[in-house]
Structures are given as C-alpha cells and as structure tokens.
C-alpha cells in the first residue's frame, strides 16, 4: 500500500507513461491498454484512500 503522497506521484508517473505509450504505439495497442489498466487501479486505490479519510473526518466531527 502506498502513502497518500507517494500514490499521487506514482499516478502522475503512470499517466505520463500511458500517454507516451499511446503516442508511440497507438491508443489501442496492448502496451497502452496495460498502462491504462494499471493507471485505473492506482486511481481506484487513491479513491479508496480518500473515502477512508473522509469517513474518519465525519466520525471525528461527531
């Protein structure tokens, strides 16, 4: 599991990798699709972290 900040950096790196793959190999290439799927998983992890943070904020509010 990544920390919040390191995950953000990794997402940006993966996004750049995906864009580069699309430029070099095309949007529907296996390389680009794999990069896209990996980016999707990272974004889902980030979303789950944000949800947990928001849930903690709500609990601590009350």
C-alpha positions as CSV (number, residue, x, y, z in Angstrom):
1,X,0.0,0.0,0.0
2,X,1.2,3.5,-0.9
3,X,1.1,6.6,1.2
4,X,-1.3,9.3,0.0
5,X,1.5,11.5,-1.4
6,X,3.6,8.7,-2.9
7,X,0.5,7.3,-4.6
8,X,-0.2,10.7,-6.2
9,X,3.3,10.9,-7.6
10,X,3.0,7.3,-8.9
11,X,-0.3,8.1,-10.6
12,X,1.3,11.1,-12.4
13,X,4.2,8.9,-13.5
14,X,1.9,6.2,-14.7
15,X,-0.2,8.8,-16.5
16,X,2.8,10.1,-18.4
17,X,3.9,6.5,-19.2
18,X,0.4,5.8,-20.6
19,X,0.5,9.0,-22.8
20,X,3.9,8.1,-24.1
21,X,2.8,4.6,-24.9
22,X,-0.2,6.0,-26.8
23,X,2.0,8.4,-28.8
24,X,4.5,5.6,-29.7
25,X,2.2,2.6,-30.1
26,X,-1.3,3.9,-30.6
27,X,-4.3,4.2,-28.4
28,X,-5.5,0.6,-28.9
29,X,-2.1,-1.1,-28.5
30,X,-1.6,-3.7,-25.8
31,X,1.1,-1.6,-24.2
32,X,-1.2,1.4,-23.9
33,X,-4.1,-0.6,-22.7
34,X,-1.9,-2.2,-20.0
35,X,-0.7,1.2,-18.9
36,X,-4.3,2.4,-18.8
37,X,-5.4,-0.6,-16.7
38,X,-2.6,0.0,-14.3
39,X,-3.5,3.7,-14.0
40,X,-7.1,2.7,-13.4
41,X,-6.1,0.5,-10.5
42,X,-3.9,3.3,-9.0
43,X,-6.8,5.8,-9.3
44,X,-9.1,3.3,-7.6
45,X,-6.6,2.9,-4.7
46,X,-6.4,6.6,-4.4
47,X,-10.2,7.0,-4.4
48,X,-10.4,4.3,-1.6
49,X,-7.9,6.2,0.5
50,X,-9.9,9.5,0.1
51,X,-13.1,7.7,1.1
52,X,-11.4,6.4,4.3
53,X,-10.1,9.9,5.1
54,X,-13.5,11.5,4.6
55,X,-15.1,8.8,6.7
56,X,-12.7,9.4,9.5
57,X,-13.4,13.2,9.3
58,X,-17.1,12.5,9.7
59,X,-16.6,10.2,12.6
60,X,-14.3,12.7,14.3
61,X,-16.8,15.5,13.7
62,X,-19.3,13.9,15.9
